């Protein structure tokens, strides 16, 4: 113990006899790892010398923002402020980092020493000055780090806010795009004596690529249109709007469906620079003869439900999508719709829609469902098919738009 005290600058100048007396008078204090020697704010009455182990000098002990100011090791001492300022309180907490052994010097013992050896006071002030500098350095370093963390948090918050603003802007634009898209679709289906029409559309996203329309063309002729752009989102919606406008413009002249399709394909391939394409079916319904003459450009083949509940897929040949090649083959057909029958047009989202197990709804399920809907109105047929599809889907993700158009002969 004597040799340890002699190595401490505070006691280095004491005579051997005084050191012997000091060692004999000092109290030994043992601490376990994690044990507190004293807490910040406790009254201070003793100076401690570290004989063995390591001690942490800290502020905010046990709190989330706990700050370690210093680590004291063998030969160092602490608590000197309590000896200088009578009635003072501890300005920090001290906790054993490892099992430690300390020597304790009371205020009375220290006062007796400084009376006999005034140089001790100068040594004490020198050490206090060094510790103050060290504490200031540690505090500045900690404040600098906290300032860096705050700046980083501010920058991240600013970036997150910018992303949120951009997200809100995109959502508003998508909403406007969706409103524009649905404004293209008919607000109400037309009335035609002896017939009724039905339609439903279920986008896979906020903005889709499917479209349909039913509109008068020339006297006794009603145009029926359904289409499906090859992609989803805003680009497909723009492509859909262009295709719909081109078909409506050419159909308005009263041309036969096949010629309308060929002219529209020419416009698209001449104007369109992307890799998108669109499948479409456009037909003319003659209300006098119930003849439906149509042209199919790569689209799904229609299904016919007869009055007695029989379902057949209409004959079909090859038909190419619009926008893929300058010259395309169009599947052109004509069918007589008997009384009580329903003609169903649909996009491939209906057949491709999957349940949670990944099984597609498929054409056979469409036909079996449709077979039980004989005699219903065209709109009820569309509604029931969509309800059946949703039940089958069981909230599984929807990969493609679903669009239905039906013509029912009364």
C-alpha positions in Angstrom: 0.0 0.0 0.0 2.8 2.4 0.9 4.5 2.0 -2.5 1.2 2.6 -4.2 0.6 5.8 -2.3 4.1 6.9 -3.0 3.5 6.6 -6.8 0.4 8.9 -6.6 1.5 12.5 -7.4 -0.7 13.8 -4.5 1.2 11.9 -1.9 4.6 11.5 -3.6 6.3 14.1 -1.5 5.2 12.8 1.9 7.9 11.4 4.1 8.0 7.6 4.6 6.9 8.0 8.2 3.9 10.0 7.2 3.1 7.4 4.5 3.3 4.6 7.0 0.9 6.5 9.3 -1.5 7.2 6.4 -1.6 3.6 5.3 -2.4 2.5 8.8 -5.2 5.1 9.1 -6.9 4.5 5.7 -10.0 2.4 5.5 -10.1 -0.4 2.9 -13.3 -0.6 0.7 -14.1 -3.6 -1.6 -16.5 -3.3 -4.5 -18.1 -5.9 -6.7 -18.3 -5.4 -10.5 -21.3 -3.1 -11.2 -21.6 -1.9 -7.6 -21.9 1.8 -7.0 -19.4 3.6 -4.8 -21.7 6.7 -4.6 -24.3 8.4 -6.7 -24.4 11.9 -8.2 -25.9 14.2 -5.6 -24.8 12.2 -2.6 -23.0 14.1 0.2 -19.2 13.9 -0.1 -16.9 13.1 2.9 -14.1 10.9 1.5 -11.4 10.7 -1.0 -10.7 7.3 -2.5 -7.5 5.8 -4.0 -7.8 2.9 -6.4 -5.7 0.0 -5.2 -7.0 -2.6 -7.6 -9.6 -2.8 -10.5 -11.3 -0.1 -12.6 -14.0 2.4 -11.8 -16.4 4.3 -14.1 -17.1 8.0 -13.5 -20.5 8.7 -15.1 -23.5 11.0 -15.2 -27.1 10.0 -15.7 -26.5 6.5 -14.1 -29.1 4.0 -15.2 -30.7 6.3 -17.7 -30.9 5.9 -21.5 -28.5 8.8 -22.0 -26.0 7.6 -19.4 -22.6 9.2 -20.1 -19.3 7.7 -19.0 -16.9 10.6 -18.3 -13.8 8.7 -17.2 -12.2 5.4 -16.3 -10.1 5.3 -13.2 -7.4 2.6 -12.7 -4.9 1.5 -10.1 -3.0 4.4 -8.5 -5.6 7.0 -9.4 -7.9 8.7 -6.9 -11.3 10.4 -6.9 -13.7 12.3 -4.6 -11.2 15.1 -3.9 -13.9 17.8 -4.4 -15.7 16.5 -1.3 -12.6 17.3 0.7 -12.2 20.8 -0.7 -15.8 21.9 -0.4 -17.4 21.1 3.0 -21.0 20.1 2.7 -20.6 19.6 -1.0 -22.3 16.9 -3.0 -21.0 14.4 -5.5 -21.0 15.9 -9.1 -21.0 12.4 -10.7 -21.6 8.8 -9.9 -18.9 6.2 -9.6 -19.4 2.5 -10.4 -17.0 -0.5 -10.3 -16.4 -1.7 -13.8 -14.5 -4.7 -12.4 -14.0 -6.1 -8.8 -12.1 -3.2 -7.1 -10.2 -2.4 -3.9 -10.1 1.2 -2.6 -8.5 3.1 0.2 -10.7 5.8 1.8 -9.4 9.1 3.2 -11.8 11.2 5.3 -12.0 15.0 5.2 -10.5 15.2 8.8 -7.5 13.1 7.8 -6.9 15.2 4.7 -7.2 18.4 6.6 -4.5 17.2 9.1 -2.2 16.3 6.2 -2.5 19.6 4.4 -1.8 21.4 7.7 1.4 19.6 8.1 2.3 19.5 4.4 0.8 22.6 2.6 2.3 21.3 -0.7 -0.5 18.8 -0.8 -3.0 21.6 -1.7 -1.0 22.6 -4.7 -0.8 19.0 -5.9 -4.5 18.6 -5.4 -5.2 21.8 -7.5 -2.9 20.5 -10.3 -4.7 17.2 -10.5 -8.1 18.9 -10.4 -7.1 21.1 -13.3 -6.0 18.1 -15.3 -9.3 16.3 -14.6 -11.3 19.3 -15.5 -9.6 19.5 -18.9 -10.2 15.8 -19.5 -13.9 16.2 -18.6 -14.3 19.2 -20.8 -12.6 17.3 -23.7 -14.9 14.3 -23.2 -18.0 16.5 -22.9 -17.1 18.3 -26.1 -16.4 15.1 -27.9 -19.8 13.7 -26.7 -21.6 16.9 -27.7 -19.9 16.8 -31.1 -21.1 13.2 -31.6 -24.6 14.0 -30.5 -24.7 17.0 -32.8 -23.6 14.8 -35.7 -26.3 12.3 -34.8 -28.9 15.0 -34.7 -27.8 16.4 -38.0 -28.0 12.9 -39.5 -31.4 12.4 -38.1 -32.5 15.8 -39.5 -31.1 15.0 -42.9 -32.9 11.6 -42.9 -36.1 13.2 -41.7 -35.8 15.9 -44.5 -35.2 13.1 -47.1 -38.2 11.1 -45.8 -40.4 14.2 -45.9 -39.3 14.8 -49.5 -40.1 11.2 -50.4 -43.5 11.6 -48.7 -44.3 14.7 -50.7 -43.2 13.0 -53.9 -45.3 9.9 -53.0 -48.4 12.1 -52.3 -47.8 13.9 -55.7 -47.6 10.6 -57.5 -50.7 9.4 -55.8 -52.6 12.5 -56.8 -51.4 12.1 -60.4 -52.5 8.4 -60.3 -55.9 9.4 -59.0 -56.2 12.0 -61.8 -55.1 9.3 -64.3 -57.7 6.9 -62.9 -60.4 9.5 -63.2 -59.4 10.3 -66.8 -59.4 6.6 -67.6 -62.8 5.9 -66.2 -64.1 9.1 -67.8 -63.4 7.3 -71.1 -65.7 4.4 -70.2 -69.4 4.9 -70.8 -71.3 6.5 -67.9 -74.4 4.4 -68.8 -75.0 1.7 -71.3 -77.3 2.5 -74.2 -80.9 1.3 -74.5 -81.8 -0.8 -77.5 -85.2 -2.3 -77.9 -85.1 -6.1 -77.7 -81.7 -6.2 -76.1 -79.9 -5.3 -72.9 -76.2 -4.8 -72.2 -74.0 -5.3 -69.2 -70.4 -4.5 -68.3 -68.0 -4.6 -65.4 -64.3 -3.7 -65.0 -62.0 -4.5 -62.1 -58.5 -2.9 -62.4 -55.6 -4.8 -60.9 -54.0 -1.4 -60.0 -55.3 2.1 -59.5 -54.8 2.7 -63.2 -55.3 -0.2 -65.6 -55.1 -1.0 -69.3 -58.5 -2.6 -70.0 -61.3 -0.7 -71.8 -64.8 -1.3 -73.2 -67.6 0.7 -74.9 -71.1 0.2 -76.3 -72.3 3.0 -78.7 -74.6 3.6 -81.6 -72.8 3.8 -85.0 -75.3 4.0 -87.8 -79.0 3.4 -87.9 -79.9 -0.1 -86.6 -76.2 -0.8 -85.7 -74.7 -0.7 -82.2 -70.9 -0.8 -81.8 -69.5 -3.1 -79.1 -65.8 -2.8 -78.1 -63.5 -4.5 -75.6 -59.7 -4.3 -75.3 -56.7 -5.1 -73.2 -53.3 -3.3 -73.3 -50.3 -5.5 -72.8 -49.1 -3.7 -69.6 -50.5 -2.0 -66.5 -50.2 1.5 -64.9 -50.0 4.9 -66.3 -48.2 4.0 -69.6 -50.9 1.4 -70.4 -53.7 3.8 -69.5 -52.3 6.4 -72.0 -51.9 3.7 -74.6 -55.5 2.5 -73.9 -56.8 6.1 -74.2 -55.1 6.5 -77.6 -56.4 3.1 -78.9 -59.9 3.8 -77.7 -60.0 7.2 -79.4 -58.7 5.8 -82.7 -61.2 2.9 -82.7 -64.1 5.3 -81.9 -63.0 7.7 -84.7 -62.8 5.0 -87.3 -65.9 3.2 -86.1 -67.9 6.4 -86.4 -67.6 6.3 -90.2 -69.6 3.0 -90.3 -66.8 0.9 -91.7 -67.0 -2.9 -91.1 -65.2 -4.1 -88.0 -62.3 -5.7 -89.8 -61.5 -2.5 -91.7 -61.7 -0.5 -88.5 -59.1 -2.7 -86.9 -56.7 -2.5 -89.8 -56.9 1.2 -90.0 -56.3 1.6 -86.2 -53.4 -0.8 -86.4 -51.9 1.4 -89.1 -52.3 4.5 -86.9 -50.8 2.8 -83.9 -47.7 1.4 -85.6 -47.1 4.7 -87.3 -47.4 6.8 -84.1 -46.4 4.5 -81.3 -42.7 4.2 -80.5 -43.0 1.8 -77.5 -43.2 -2.0 -77.3 -46.8 -2.0 -76.1 -49.6 -3.6 -78.0 -53.3 -4.2 -77.4 -55.7 -7.0 -78.0 -59.2 -5.9 -79.0 -62.6 -7.1 -80.3 -64.9 -4.8 -82.1 -68.3 -5.7 -83.4 -71.5 -4.4 -84.8 -74.9 -5.6 -83.6 -77.8 -5.3 -86.1 -80.9 -4.9 -84.0 -83.1 -6.0 -86.9 -81.5 -9.4 -87.6 -79.6 -10.1 -84.3 -76.5 -10.5 -86.3 -73.2 -9.7 -84.5 -70.4 -9.1 -87.0 -67.1 -8.7 -85.3 -63.3 -8.5 -85.8 -60.9 -10.0 -83.3 -57.4 -8.7 -83.0 -55.6 -11.3 -80.7 -58.4 -11.0 -78.1 -60.2 -13.7 -76.1 -62.8 -15.6 -78.1 -66.4 -14.8 -77.1 -68.7 -17.3 -75.3 -72.4 -17.8 -76.2 -74.9 -18.8 -73.6 -78.1 -20.1 -75.1 -81.6 -19.9 -73.5 -81.4 -23.6 -72.4 -78.1 -23.1 -70.6 -75.7 -24.4 -73.2 -72.4 -22.6 -73.4 -70.2 -22.7 -76.5 -67.0 -21.0 -77.4 -67.4 -19.3 -80.8 -65.4 -20.6 -83.7 -62.1 -18.7 -84.1 -59.1 -18.3 -86.4 -55.8 -16.5 -86.1 -55.9 -12.9 -85.0 -52.9 -10.6 -84.3 -52.8 -7.9 -81.6 -52.8 -4.2 -82.7 -49.5 -2.4 -82.6 -47.2 -5.3 -83.2 -46.8 -5.4 -87.0 -47.6 -3.0 -89.8 -49.7 -5.7 -91.5 -51.7 -8.0 -89.3 -54.2 -10.8 -89.7 -57.7 -10.1 -88.2 -60.1 -12.9 -87.3 -63.4 -11.7 -88.8 -66.7 -13.5 -87.9 -70.5 -13.1 -87.9 -72.9 -14.9 -85.6 -76.7 -14.9 -85.2 -77.7 -14.4 -81.6 -80.9 -16.4 -80.9 -83.7 -15.2 -78.6 -82.9 -15.6 -74.9 -79.1 -16.0 -75.6 -76.3 -14.0 -74.0 -72.9 -13.2 -75.7 -70.0 -12.7 -73.3 -66.9 -10.8 -74.1 -64.0 -10.7 -71.6 -60.4 -10.0 -71.1 -57.8 -12.6 -70.1 -57.7 -11.3 -66.6 -60.8 -13.4 -66.0 -59.2 -16.7 -67.1 -55.8 -15.9 -65.5 -57.0 -14.8 -62.1 -55.7 -17.2 -59.4 -56.7 -18.4 -56.0 -54.2 -18.5 -53.0 -53.0 -21.9 -54.2 -51.9 -20.4 -57.6 -54.6 -22.1 -59.7 -56.1 -20.1 -62.5 -59.8 -19.6 -62.8 -59.7 -20.9 -66.3 -62.1 -21.1 -69.2 -63.9 -24.2 -68.0 -64.9 -22.5 -64.7 -66.1 -19.6 -66.7 -68.3 -21.9 -68.9 -69.7 -23.8 -66.0 -70.5 -20.6 -64.1 -72.1 -19.1 -67.2 -74.2 -22.2 -67.8 -76.2 -21.4 -64.6 -77.0 -17.8 -65.6 -79.4 -18.5 -68.5 -82.3 -16.0 -68.6 -80.6 -13.4 -66.5 -80.1 -9.9 -67.7 -76.7 -9.0 -69.3 -75.7 -6.9 -66.3 -76.6 -9.6 -63.8 -74.5 -12.1 -65.8 -71.5 -9.8 -65.5 -72.1 -9.1 -61.8 -72.5 -12.8 -60.9 -69.4 -13.8 -62.9 -67.3 -11.2 -61.0 -68.7 -12.2 -57.6 -67.8 -15.9 -58.4 -64.4 -14.8 -59.4 -63.8 -12.9 -56.2 -65.0 -15.8 -54.1 -62.5 -18.0 -56.0 -59.7 -15.5 -55.6 -60.1 -15.4 -51.8 -58.4 -12.0 -51.5 -55.3 -13.3 -53.3 -53.3 -10.7 -55.3 -54.8 -9.7 -58.6 -52.2 -9.7 -61.4 -54.4 -8.4 -64.3 -57.4 -6.3 -65.0 -60.7 -8.1 -65.5 -63.3 -6.7 -67.9 -66.7 -8.2 -68.9 -69.2 -7.1 -71.6 -72.4 -9.0 -72.2 -75.2 -8.7 -74.8 -78.5 -10.4 -74.0 -81.2 -10.9 -76.5 -84.7 -10.7 -75.0 
